[in-house]
Amino acid sequence: MSPKGPYPKGVAKREEILRTALEIFSREGYRGTSLREVARSCSLSLPGLMHYFDSKEDLLAAILKKRDEDDFARQHSAGGDPFTTLSAIMRHNAEVPGLVQLHATLSAAASDPAHPAHDFFVGRYRDFRATLAEALRERQSAGLLSADRDPEKMAAVVIAVADGLQVQWMLEPGIDMAGHLDYLVSLIDAVVPSASSGE
């Protein structure tokens, strides 16, 4: 059976590959990293490395998925709502430009339904929209946000702004991604029910 299956050694090696790739992409950047370097760091040949993945694109998507898992696990343990978590992740992203480049490049390519990472990104955005929308509904229930606002649309806008800020930051690294996102959230939090809305 292929190491892609559930055998413990195969699972452990795949985990090692992903963690190693995360470290190298973070340090060297998307364009500065070759898969041969990742393979060499894991004591594998390039064909040996690819034995654990269906394709190069599958490996790259798995790297991003691992990055997401690590980011959200770290931020979840620190507490805070999803908007605070997103801001903290964007602040961390400024320290790992290679992974930001990988995300931007692969997400654009994955807009093609035939791309191996297409389903990953569709699911990622769907789940993220749902998480943010739920946080917005909680604000509405607490009377902190007008009930006539659409949580799903607002969540999609927040994600679009976050992605757009990352592109701007790649072009102009001086842009404060987290600071701009925090400003957007402050505008959302300012949309409170008017004193006359209950009359």
N, C-alpha and C positions, 0 to 999 in steps of 0.2 A: 504494500500500500504506500502511496506517496506521502511524504512528510506533511503535505497539505491537510492530511487527515488528523484525527484526534489523538494520535500517539503522543505521550508526554514529551519525548525527546524532540519530536517535530514541532510541538507547540512551544517548547522552551527555546528552540533555535530560532523560530520565527519571531518570538518576542525579543531575542537578542538582536536580530537583524533590524527590527523596527527601532529599538532603542539606540542602536549604533547609528542608524541612518538619521534619526532625529538629531543626534549630537553633531554629526558631520554636516548635515544641511544647515543647522543653526550656525555653525562656525564658518563654513566655507561658502554658503549661499547655494541657491538652486543651480545657477549656471556654472558655479565653480566646483560642483561635486559630480564625480562620475560613479556609476554603480560599481565599477571595478574597485574603486577605493572602498566602498562599503563592503563589498565581498572580501577584499583583502583584510579589512579590519575584523571581519568575522571568521577569518581563517577558511574562506571558501573561494572557489573559482567563481567566475561570473555565471557559468551554467549551473553551478551548485547553488548559488544564491537564488537564481530564478526558478529553481526546482520548488521553492516554497511559495511561489506566486504564479498566477496565470499569465501575467504580462508585466512589462515595465510600468504601464499605467496602473495596473492593479497594485503593484508595490507602492507607487507614489500615493495612491488613494489611501492605502493602509497606513502609510506614514502620517498623513493628515488626520486620519481617524484616531491614531494613537496620540497625536498631538492634542486633539480635542479631549480625549479621555483624560490625559494628564492635566490639562488646563482646568477642566471643570471639576475634576477630583480635588485638585489643589485649592481652588477657589471655594468649592462647596464646604470643605473642611474649615475654611475661614469664616463661613457664614455670609449673610447678606443676600439681597434679592438679586434676580437675574441681571438687572441693569448695573448693579455694583460689580457683579461678576464679569460682565462684558467689558466694563471700563478697566477692571484690573487686568483682564486678558489682553486688551489693546495696549495697555501700558507695558505688559511683558513682551508683546509682539515687537515693540520698538527695539528690543534687545536681541531678537532672532530674525533679522531681515530675510535670511534664506528661506525660512518657512513661510513668511508672508509672500515672497516671490513665488514659491511653489504653489501656495493656495490660489493666488491670483491667476497664475498660468494654467493650472489644472482645471480650475472652475470654469474658465473661459472655454477651454477645449471640451469640457464635459457637457457643454450646452448641446452638443451633438448627441442625440439619443443612442447612437451606436457606440459611443465612447464607453470604455470599461468603467469609468468613474461616474457616469451619468447618474445611476441609481443612488450612489453614495451621496452626491451633492443634493439631489432632489429630496432625499430623506433627511439630510442634515438641515436644509433650509426649512422643510416642513416642521420638523421637531422644534427648531429654534423659534420659529414664528409662534408655534403653539405655547411654548414656555413663556415668551414675552407677553403674548396676548393674555395668558392666565394671570400674570403679574399685574397687568393693566386692569383686568376685571376685578382683582382684589382691591386695587386702588379705588375703583368705582364703588365697590361694596362698602368701603370704608368712608365714602364721601369725599375722597381726595381727588377725584377726577369726574368730570361731567359724564352723566349716564348716556348722553347722546353721542359720545365719541365711539368710533368703531375700533375695538381693541385689535382685531386682526389686521386692519389696514395700518394702524399705528405701528404695530409690531413689524410689518413688512418695511415700513419707512425707516424705522430704527436700524434694521439690518442693512438696508440699502445705503444708509448714511455711513454705517460702520465700514462696509466694503469699499465705498467710495473714498472714505478718508484714508484707507490703507493704500489705495492706488495713488492718491495725492501725496501721501507720505513717501512712497517709493520714488516718486519724482522729485519731491522736496522734503528731505529727511528732517527738516526743522519743524515741520508741522506737528503740533501736539495732538495726536489722535485721541487719546483718552480725554484730554481737556475739552476738545470740541464735542465729543460724544456726551460728556457730562453736561455741557451747555444745552444740548438738545434735550436731554432728560429733564433738566431744570425747566425748560419751556413746557414740556409735557406736564410736569408736576404743577405748573402755574395755571393749567387749564382746569380750574376748580368750578364747581357749581356756583352760579351767582346767587346773591342773597334773595333774589326774587324768584328763583327757579321753582321753589316749592310753593309759591303762592298761587 
